[in-house]
Amino acid sequence: MVDTPGRRMKLGVLVPSTNTSVQPEYDAMRPPGVTNHVRGFRIPNAPTRTDAEVSQQLENMRATMVDGMDEVLTFGARPHHSRHRG
């Protein structure tokens, strides 16, 4: 079966769960024949004011990022390109 909506490209995008702007931005830029498959990976909405807080958030991201990527890659429509955006 041909994937008509994503006939040109399926783009997988992995973003932190706290990011609320990437999906609508990618949707607004999406040309005909391209489908966006945005998945979030869970992180706490914690402050990142100090080096220690930033380091902790990076550890939080690393701990859940693989599960999010697995979801992007196994939803049945393997993307042509995947991009992590932190």
Secondary structure, 3 states (H helix, E strand, C coil): CCCCCCCCEEEEEEEECCCCCHHHHHHHHCCCCEEEEEEEECCCCCCCCCHHHHHHHHHHHHHHHHHHHHHHHHCCCCCCEEEECC
